[in-house]
């Protein structure tokens, strides 16, 4: 995933958590918020959060890598100028790539930021 598509700063995460809207399914929760005018660029920004409750470091990093790859592959379908945080729940640890992709796209569609492009 490219650098301009990353949500990294703690204050950005806190702003999305406080002021954003959330949607969920069994495996993922997504918080979304339109970007402020001060943010340069025309693309979305993604933050991924995986709790220690989900698994050990190997499991958490695998989930994080897979989620970022799924979003990278489907980036053209995601609404621009949106900040989002994807939070993985425990059932995500046992999922294969195809199942995880279906679940991530489902939660993004429920949040209303997944378009029909691509």
TAQUI-V668802 format. One record per residue. N is the residue number from 1. RES is the residue in three letters. SS is DSSP state (~ for helix, > for strand, _ for the rest). Layout:
n=N res=RES ss=SS
n=N res=RES ss=SS
//
This chain:
n=1 res=UNK ss=_
n=2 res=UNK ss=_
n=3 res=UNK ss=~
n=4 res=UNK ss=~
n=5 res=UNK ss=~
n=6 res=UNK ss=>
n=7 res=UNK ss=_
n=8 res=UNK ss=_
n=9 res=UNK ss=_
n=10 res=UNK ss=~
n=11 res=UNK ss=~
n=12 res=UNK ss=~
n=13 res=UNK ss=~
n=14 res=UNK ss=~
n=15 res=UNK ss=~
n=16 res=UNK ss=~
n=17 res=UNK ss=~
n=18 res=UNK ss=~
n=19 res=UNK ss=~
n=20 res=UNK ss=_
n=21 res=UNK ss=>
n=22 res=UNK ss=>
n=23 res=UNK ss=>
n=24 res=UNK ss=>
n=25 res=UNK ss=_
n=26 res=UNK ss=_
n=27 res=UNK ss=_
n=28 res=UNK ss=>
n=29 res=UNK ss=>
n=30 res=UNK ss=>
n=31 res=UNK ss=>
n=32 res=UNK ss=>
n=33 res=UNK ss=>
n=34 res=UNK ss=>
n=35 res=UNK ss=_
n=36 res=UNK ss=_
n=37 res=UNK ss=_
n=38 res=UNK ss=_
n=39 res=UNK ss=_
n=40 res=UNK ss=_
n=41 res=UNK ss=_
n=42 res=UNK ss=_
n=43 res=UNK ss=_
n=44 res=UNK ss=_
n=45 res=UNK ss=>
n=46 res=UNK ss=>
n=47 res=UNK ss=>
n=48 res=UNK ss=>
n=49 res=UNK ss=>
n=50 res=UNK ss=>
n=51 res=UNK ss=_
n=52 res=UNK ss=_
n=53 res=UNK ss=_
n=54 res=UNK ss=_
n=55 res=UNK ss=_
n=56 res=UNK ss=_
n=57 res=UNK ss=~
n=58 res=UNK ss=~
n=59 res=UNK ss=~
n=60 res=UNK ss=~
n=61 res=UNK ss=~
n=62 res=UNK ss=~
n=63 res=UNK ss=~
n=64 res=UNK ss=~
n=65 res=UNK ss=~
n=66 res=UNK ss=~
n=67 res=UNK ss=~
n=68 res=UNK ss=~
n=69 res=UNK ss=~
n=70 res=UNK ss=~
n=71 res=UNK ss=~
n=72 res=UNK ss=~
n=73 res=UNK ss=~
n=74 res=UNK ss=_
n=75 res=UNK ss=~
n=76 res=UNK ss=~
n=77 res=UNK ss=~
n=78 res=UNK ss=>
n=79 res=UNK ss=_
n=80 res=UNK ss=_
n=81 res=UNK ss=_
n=82 res=UNK ss=>
n=83 res=UNK ss=>
n=84 res=UNK ss=>
n=85 res=UNK ss=>
n=86 res=UNK ss=>
n=87 res=UNK ss=>
n=88 res=UNK ss=>
n=89 res=UNK ss=_
n=90 res=UNK ss=~
n=91 res=UNK ss=~
n=92 res=UNK ss=~
n=93 res=UNK ss=~
n=94 res=UNK ss=~
n=95 res=UNK ss=_
n=96 res=UNK ss=_
n=97 res=UNK ss=~
n=98 res=UNK ss=~
n=99 res=UNK ss=~
n=100 res=UNK ss=~
n=101 res=UNK ss=~
n=102 res=UNK ss=~
n=103 res=UNK ss=~
n=104 res=UNK ss=~
n=105 res=UNK ss=~
n=106 res=UNK ss=~
n=107 res=UNK ss=~
n=108 res=UNK ss=~
n=109 res=UNK ss=~
n=110 res=UNK ss=~
n=111 res=UNK ss=~
n=112 res=UNK ss=_
n=113 res=UNK ss=_
n=114 res=UNK ss=>
n=115 res=UNK ss=_
n=116 res=UNK ss=_
n=117 res=UNK ss=_
n=118 res=UNK ss=_
//
